[in-house]
Amino acid sequence: VNTKIHDYFKKEFSHPNIILEEVLEKKNGRFRQLVILFFNGLVYRETEKRKLKFGGVNKPPQPKWIYLLKHATFSVASRSKALKYLARWAETYLFIEKDYDYLFRKYRPNLVFCASIYSRGLDFVLIKAAKRFGVLSVSMPKSWDTVGRLFFAAPSDVFILNNEHMREDIVKDQLIPRNSIYVSGFPQFDIYAKKKEYLTKEQFCASTGLSPSKPIVLYASEGAWTHWDDLYLDELIEKHDILCEYNLILRPHFSDLHLKRYHRFKEYAWVYVDDKNIKMSYMFGDKWDPTAENMEWLAQVISVSDVVITFVSTFALDAMAFW
């Protein structure tokens, strides 16, 4: 972990066979940053094109000349297999990063498991070190949308993916051999299959202030990506009197939880704003770190709901686990 390890994290992973190691964050010079930018662009899809042209969630669009320059460069470069193999050669023989070699000498691992190769941070350097030390490396990209966003210039030996679509993407864009890829499903959904005990609807409603006689609608926000979705709630409540016949569970998104957009709906009866079971932490870039208890509670919330409403979100897949 390249930041201070919080006490709650130490408690959750307290085990005789687990060692938490704080490491310094790697800093790259200007030239190295430009090289990484070019290597990243060796996978260039429509999503990245639109992100350059129109901007991202919290980023404005690039100036037109920068967009045109990057678009022209990456549109051509991303089609070249030779450039991709050259990038991997350069990462192996030119940009030899030994920042974390001491961990291999200290622990002498048999395997390196990486869960965030997309971030190109600690995991990326560890994979390169593992190859030099002759240690097998395994990556599990944490989401379906992380295998086609940038080029993995230093890939692991083995990839574990969520589904077959990701396999096709990683073979085509990342040039990973099929025999190095395994499909396991979504590990974050294991909690839904393994959880055996759930509150009854009556028990759940008693703990959340909802009515056990009304169906439950779970409204799950996509946060910064749909920062206007609280306006739909105003219309459902004020114009369509949804609370006369239904309970509402409002689930804020971690990306804008701090704005408390749903807080004003707490004044209504038969509304439960589920904002106390989302663990925020500055240990991670997106500031979100769901605990085991958070995941257990989310399983409970989805299971008791009759309908789930969401926008452009993989939360729909979570709901399907209970279908």
C-alpha positions as CSV (number, residue, x, y, z in Angstrom):
1,V,0.0,0.0,0.0
2,N,1.6,3.3,-1.1
3,T,0.0,5.4,1.6
4,K,-0.6,5.3,5.3
5,I,-2.5,2.2,6.3
6,H,-5.6,3.1,8.3
7,D,-6.5,1.3,11.5
8,Y,-9.8,-0.1,10.1
9,F,-7.9,-1.7,7.3
10,K,-5.4,-3.3,9.7
11,K,-8.3,-4.7,11.7
12,E,-10.1,-6.1,8.7
13,F,-7.0,-7.9,7.4
14,S,-5.6,-8.9,10.8
15,H,-4.4,-12.5,10.3
16,P,-1.2,-14.4,11.2
17,N,-0.6,-15.1,7.5
18,I,-1.1,-11.5,6.3
19,I,1.5,-8.8,6.4
20,L,0.6,-5.2,5.5
21,E,3.6,-3.3,4.0
22,E,3.7,0.5,3.6
23,V,5.8,1.5,0.6
24,L,6.7,4.9,-0.9
25,E,4.8,6.1,-3.9
26,K,6.8,6.0,-7.1
27,K,7.4,9.3,-8.7
28,N,8.1,9.6,-12.5
29,G,10.0,12.3,-14.3
30,R,8.6,14.4,-17.1
31,F,10.1,12.2,-19.9
32,R,8.9,9.0,-18.3
33,Q,5.4,10.4,-17.9
34,L,5.4,11.2,-21.7
35,V,6.6,7.7,-22.5
36,I,3.8,6.2,-20.3
37,L,1.2,8.4,-21.9
38,F,2.3,7.1,-25.4
39,F,2.3,3.5,-24.3
40,N,-1.1,3.9,-22.7
41,G,-2.5,5.2,-26.0
42,L,-1.5,2.0,-27.8
43,V,-5.0,0.8,-26.9
44,Y,-7.3,3.6,-28.2
45,R,-11.0,2.9,-28.4
46,E,-14.1,5.0,-28.9
47,T,-14.4,5.5,-25.1
48,E,-11.0,7.1,-24.9
49,K,-11.7,9.2,-28.0
50,R,-14.8,10.6,-26.5
51,K,-13.1,11.2,-23.2
52,L,-10.4,13.3,-25.0
53,K,-12.9,15.2,-27.0
54,F,-15.7,15.8,-24.4
55,G,-13.9,15.3,-21.1
56,G,-14.6,12.9,-18.2
57,V,-16.6,13.1,-15.1
58,N,-14.5,15.6,-13.3
59,K,-12.3,16.7,-16.2
60,P,-13.0,19.3,-18.8
61,P,-12.4,18.4,-22.5
62,Q,-8.9,18.8,-23.9
63,P,-8.1,21.9,-25.9
64,K,-8.9,21.2,-29.6
65,W,-5.3,21.1,-30.8
66,I,-4.3,18.6,-28.0
67,Y,-7.3,16.5,-28.9
68,L,-6.4,16.5,-32.6
69,L,-2.8,15.7,-31.9
70,K,-3.5,12.8,-29.5
71,H,-6.3,11.5,-31.7
72,A,-4.1,11.5,-34.8
73,T,-1.3,9.9,-33.0
74,F,-3.2,7.2,-31.1
75,S,-5.5,6.3,-34.0
76,V,-2.5,5.2,-36.0
77,A,-0.2,3.9,-33.2
78,S,-2.9,1.7,-31.6
79,R,-3.2,-0.3,-34.8
80,S,0.5,-1.4,-34.8
81,K,1.3,-4.7,-33.1
82,A,5.0,-3.9,-33.7
83,L,4.7,-0.8,-31.5
84,K,3.0,-2.8,-28.8
85,Y,5.8,-5.4,-28.7
86,L,8.4,-2.6,-28.8
87,A,6.7,-0.9,-25.8
88,R,7.0,-4.2,-23.9
89,W,10.6,-4.6,-24.8
90,A,11.3,-1.0,-23.7
91,E,9.6,-1.6,-20.3
92,T,11.7,-4.8,-19.8
93,Y,15.1,-3.6,-20.9
94,L,15.1,0.2,-20.9
95,F,12.8,1.3,-18.1
96,I,14.1,-1.1,-15.4
97,E,12.4,0.0,-12.2
98,K,13.9,-1.5,-9.0
99,D,11.9,0.6,-6.5
100,Y,10.3,-2.5,-4.9
101,D,12.9,-5.1,-5.5
102,Y,13.6,-5.2,-1.8
103,L,10.2,-6.8,-1.2
104,F,11.3,-9.8,-3.2
105,R,14.5,-10.2,-1.3
106,K,12.7,-9.7,2.0
107,Y,9.8,-12.1,1.5
108,R,10.9,-14.3,-1.4
109,P,7.4,-14.8,-2.8
110,N,6.2,-17.7,-5.0
111,L,3.5,-15.6,-6.6
112,V,2.6,-11.9,-7.1
113,F,-1.1,-11.2,-7.3
114,C,-2.2,-7.8,-8.7
115,A,-5.7,-6.4,-8.5
116,S,-5.2,-3.0,-10.0
117,I,-3.1,-3.3,-13.1
118,Y,-5.1,-0.5,-14.8
119,S,-3.7,2.1,-12.4
120,R,-0.2,1.5,-13.6
121,G,1.1,2.2,-10.1
122,L,2.5,-0.2,-7.6
123,D,1.2,-3.3,-9.4
124,F,2.9,-2.4,-12.7
125,V,6.3,-2.1,-11.1
126,L,5.8,-5.3,-9.1
127,I,5.0,-7.3,-12.2
128,K,8.2,-6.1,-13.9
129,A,10.2,-7.0,-10.8
130,A,8.5,-10.4,-10.6
131,K,9.7,-11.2,-14.1
132,R,13.3,-10.4,-13.2
133,F,13.1,-12.5,-10.0
134,G,11.5,-15.4,-11.9
135,V,8.2,-15.2,-9.9
136,L,4.9,-15.9,-11.4
137,S,2.5,-12.9,-11.6
138,V,-1.3,-13.0,-11.8
139,S,-3.6,-10.1,-12.5
140,M,-7.3,-9.8,-11.9
141,P,-8.5,-6.5,-13.5
142,K,-11.1,-5.2,-11.1
143,S,-13.7,-4.3,-13.6
144,W,-15.0,-5.1,-17.1
145,D,-14.1,-1.6,-18.3
146,T,-10.4,-1.7,-17.4
147,V,-9.0,-4.0,-20.0
148,G,-9.7,-1.8,-23.1
149,R,-8.9,1.6,-21.8
150,L,-5.0,1.6,-22.0
151,F,-2.2,-0.7,-23.1
152,F,-0.6,-3.0,-20.5
153,A,3.0,-2.5,-21.4
154,A,4.1,-4.8,-18.7
155,P,1.5,-7.5,-18.5
156,S,1.4,-10.3,-15.9
157,D,1.9,-13.9,-16.8
158,V,-1.7,-14.9,-16.1
159,F,-5.0,-12.9,-16.3
160,I,-8.2,-13.8,-14.4
161,L,-11.2,-12.1,-15.9
162,N,-14.9,-11.6,-15.2
163,N,-16.3,-12.9,-18.5
164,E,-15.8,-14.0,-22.0
165,H,-16.2,-10.5,-23.5
166,M,-13.2,-9.4,-21.5
167,R,-11.2,-12.4,-22.8
168,E,-11.8,-11.3,-26.4
169,D,-10.9,-7.7,-25.6
170,I,-7.6,-8.6,-23.9
171,V,-6.6,-11.0,-26.7
172,K,-7.3,-8.4,-29.4
173,D,-6.1,-5.2,-27.7
174,Q,-3.5,-6.4,-25.2
175,L,-2.0,-9.3,-27.3
176,I,-2.3,-11.7,-24.4
177,P,-2.2,-15.5,-25.4
178,R,-5.5,-17.3,-24.8
179,N,-3.8,-20.0,-22.7
180,S,-2.8,-17.3,-20.2
181,I,-6.4,-16.2,-19.5
182,Y,-8.9,-17.7,-17.1
183,V,-12.5,-16.6,-16.7
184,S,-13.8,-16.8,-13.1
185,G,-16.9,-14.6,-13.0
186,F,-17.3,-11.5,-10.7
187,P,-15.6,-12.1,-7.4
188,Q,-17.4,-9.2,-5.9
189,F,-20.6,-11.1,-6.3
190,D,-19.4,-14.0,-4.2
191,I,-21.0,-12.4,-1.2
192,Y,-24.5,-12.8,-2.8
193,A,-24.0,-16.5,-3.3
194,K,-22.4,-17.2,0.1
195,K,-24.6,-15.1,2.4
196,K,-27.1,-17.5,4.0
197,E,-29.0,-15.4,6.6
198,Y,-31.1,-12.4,5.7
199,L,-33.4,-10.2,7.7
200,T,-37.1,-10.7,7.0
201,K,-38.9,-7.8,5.3
202,E,-40.5,-7.0,8.6
203,Q,-37.2,-6.9,10.5
204,F,-35.6,-4.8,7.8
205,C,-38.4,-2.3,7.7
206,A,-38.4,-2.1,11.5
207,S,-34.7,-1.1,11.4
208,T,-35.0,1.4,8.5
209,G,-38.4,3.0,9.2
210,L,-40.1,1.6,6.2
211,S,-43.5,0.1,5.9
212,P,-43.6,-3.7,5.7
213,S,-46.9,-3.6,3.8
214,K,-45.5,-1.6,0.9
215,P,-43.2,-2.9,-1.9
216,I,-39.7,-1.5,-1.8
217,V,-38.1,0.4,-4.7
218,L,-34.3,0.7,-4.5
219,Y,-33.0,3.8,-6.4
220,A,-29.3,3.5,-6.9
221,S,-27.4,6.6,-8.1
222,E,-24.5,6.7,-10.4
223,G,-23.2,9.8,-8.6
224,A,-21.0,12.1,-10.6
225,W,-22.0,10.4,-13.8
226,T,-25.7,11.3,-13.2
227,H,-25.5,14.2,-10.9
228,W,-29.0,15.3,-11.8
229,D,-30.8,12.1,-10.8
230,D,-32.2,13.5,-7.5
231,L,-34.5,15.7,-9.8
232,Y,-36.3,12.5,-10.9
233,L,-37.0,11.7,-7.2
234,D,-38.6,15.1,-6.8
235,E,-40.9,14.3,-9.6
236,L,-41.7,10.8,-8.5
237,I,-42.5,12.0,-5.0
238,E,-44.2,15.3,-5.6
239,K,-46.0,14.7,-9.0
240,H,-46.6,10.9,-8.9
241,D,-47.1,10.3,-5.2
242,I,-44.9,7.3,-5.3
243,L,-44.7,7.1,-1.5
244,C,-48.4,6.5,-1.2
245,E,-47.9,3.0,-2.6
246,Y,-44.2,2.3,-2.3
247,N,-41.2,2.5,0.1
248,L,-38.0,4.1,-1.3
249,I,-34.5,3.2,-0.5
250,L,-32.1,5.8,-1.9
251,R,-28.5,4.5,-2.4
252,P,-26.1,7.4,-3.0
253,H,-22.9,6.8,-5.1
254,F,-19.5,7.0,-3.5
255,S,-18.3,9.5,-6.1
256,D,-20.4,12.4,-4.8
257,L,-21.5,11.0,-1.4
258,H,-19.9,14.1,0.3
259,L,-22.4,16.4,-1.5
260,K,-25.3,14.8,0.4
261,R,-27.7,15.3,-2.6
262,Y,-30.1,12.7,-1.2
263,H,-30.0,14.1,2.4
264,R,-33.0,16.3,1.9
265,F,-35.2,13.3,1.2
266,K,-34.8,12.0,4.8
267,E,-37.7,14.3,5.8
268,Y,-40.2,12.0,4.0
269,A,-41.9,9.0,5.6
270,W,-41.2,5.7,3.9
271,V,-37.9,6.8,2.6
272,Y,-34.6,5.3,3.8
273,V,-31.3,7.0,2.6
274,D,-28.7,4.3,2.7
275,D,-25.6,6.6,3.3
276,K,-24.2,5.1,6.5
277,N,-23.0,1.8,5.0
278,I,-20.5,3.2,2.3
279,K,-17.0,3.3,3.6
280,M,-15.0,6.2,2.3
281,S,-11.2,6.1,2.7
282,Y,-8.3,8.3,1.4
283,M,-6.2,5.2,1.1
284,F,-7.5,4.8,-2.4
285,G,-7.8,7.0,-5.5
286,D,-11.6,6.8,-5.7
287,K,-11.8,7.2,-1.9
288,W,-14.1,4.2,-1.7
289,D,-13.2,1.0,0.2
290,P,-16.2,-1.2,1.0
291,T,-15.8,-3.3,4.1
292,A,-17.1,-6.8,4.6
293,E,-19.9,-5.4,6.7
294,N,-20.8,-2.9,3.9
295,M,-21.0,-5.7,1.4
296,E,-23.2,-7.8,3.7
297,W,-25.5,-4.9,4.2
298,L,-25.7,-4.2,0.4
299,A,-26.7,-7.8,-0.2
300,Q,-29.4,-7.4,2.4
301,V,-30.7,-4.2,0.8
302,I,-30.9,-5.7,-2.7
303,S,-32.5,-8.9,-1.5
304,V,-35.3,-7.1,0.2
305,S,-36.1,-4.8,-2.7
306,D,-38.8,-5.5,-5.2
307,V,-37.5,-3.2,-7.9
308,V,-34.1,-1.7,-8.6
309,I,-33.7,1.5,-10.6
310,T,-30.3,2.7,-11.7
311,F,-28.7,4.6,-14.6
312,V,-25.7,3.5,-16.7
313,S,-24.4,1.4,-13.8
314,T,-23.2,-2.2,-13.3
315,F,-25.4,-2.1,-10.2
316,A,-28.0,-3.7,-12.5
317,L,-25.8,-6.8,-12.5
318,D,-25.8,-6.9,-8.7
319,A,-29.6,-6.8,-8.8
320,M,-29.7,-9.7,-11.3
321,A,-27.9,-11.9,-8.8
322,F,-31.1,-11.9,-6.9
323,W,-33.5,-12.3,-9.8
